Amino acid sequence: MPVRALCLLLGALPIAAILGACSDDDDGPQCPDVSGLWKVTQHCQPSAVGSQLAVQQSGCNFSTSGGEFNGSVASSGEVSVTGSLAGFPIQCSGTATPVHVTLNCAGNCQVTLERP
């Protein structure tokens, strides 16, 4: 049963007891929206700079359109990314806002993504 419907059924309870459970946030945690197109503006391999990535997001989880990378973003903006590129495993962590992502990847590779 959706939280909103449950709140309506619980209308007879004291309002203070149900106030926290009856917020408008029925969809779970709110995470920065990282879906859409991103441009690589910094990368340890110069040939990657200028390339673009398409990202799909569901809740706090995301993946690139080709499936090379998967990750999650917390409501705080903390990002974790894993994947494989040319057969090599990739693992990164960093921060994200709706317009800027900064990643520190294994192998001392700093990656920055911005909206094009």
ZAMARGU-4260 file (C-alpha; in steps of 0.2 Angstrom, whole numbers, plus 5000, padded with zeros to 4 digits):
<rodrens>
0) 5000/5000/5000 | 5007/5017/4995 | 5013/5028/5010 | 5000/5042/5005 | 4985/5029/5006
5) 4992/5023/5023 | 4993/5040/5030 | 4974/5043/5025 | 4969/5028/5034 | 4979/5033/5049
10) 4970/5050/5050 | 4962/5046/5067 | 4980/5044/5075 | 4987/5060/5083 | 4996/5070/5070
15) 5012/5071/5078 | 5013/5052/5078 | 5012/5051/5059 | 5019/5067/5053 | 5036/5059/5049
20) 5029/5045/5039 | 5017/5055/5029 | 5029/5066/5020 | 5028/5069/5001 | 5044/5059/4999
25) 5036/5042/4994 | 5049/5038/4981 | 5063/5035/4994 | 5080/5044/4995 | 5082/5059/4984
30) 5099/5058/4974 | 5107/5071/4962 | 5100/5068/4944 | 5115/5062/4934 | 5105/5055/4920
35) 5108/5062/4902 | 5123/5067/4892 | 5140/5071/4900 | 5156/5077/4893 | 5173/5072/4899
40) 5183/5088/4903 | 5198/5079/4913 | 5205/5062/4911 | 5222/5053/4914 | 5221/5048/4896
45) 5221/5064/4885 | 5212/5055/4871 | 5196/5053/4882 | 5194/5072/4885 | 5180/5079/4874
50) 5171/5062/4873 | 5153/5061/4879 | 5144/5048/4890 | 5125/5045/4890 | 5119/5040/4907
55) 5103/5032/4912 | 5097/5033/4930 | 5084/5023/4940 | 5083/5029/4958 | 5100/5031/4965
60) 5108/5019/4953 | 5115/5023/4935 | 5123/5015/4921 | 5131/5021/4904 | 5121/5018/4888
65) 5134/5005/4883 | 5134/4996/4899 | 5152/4999/4902 | 5150/5007/4919 | 5137/5005/4933
70) 5136/5015/4949 | 5126/5023/4963 | 5125/5041/4969 | 5120/5045/4987 | 5109/5059/4992
75) 5125/5068/4998 | 5132/5067/4981 | 5144/5053/4985 | 5147/5042/4969 | 5154/5025/4967
80) 5157/5018/4949 | 5163/5001/4943 | 5165/4994/4926 | 5177/4987/4913 | 5185/4996/4899
85) 5196/4986/4886 | 5195/4971/4897 | 5202/4981/4912 | 5192/4983/4928 | 5188/5001/4933
90) 5184/5007/4950 | 5180/5025/4955 | 5173/5036/4969 | 5169/5054/4970 | 5156/5067/4971
95) 5142/5072/4959 | 5130/5087/4957 | 5117/5088/4943 | 5130/5098/4933 | 5147/5092/4938
100) 5155/5075/4943 | 5173/5072/4950 | 5180/5055/4951 | 5196/5047/4958 | 5199/5031/4949
105) 5210/5017/4953 | 5227/5019/4945 | 5228/5037/4950 | 5216/5043/4936 | 5207/5059/4940
110) 5191/5061/4929 | 5179/5076/4928 | 5163/5076/4919 | 5152/5091/4915 | 5136/5094/4906
115) 5139/5099/4888
</rodrens>
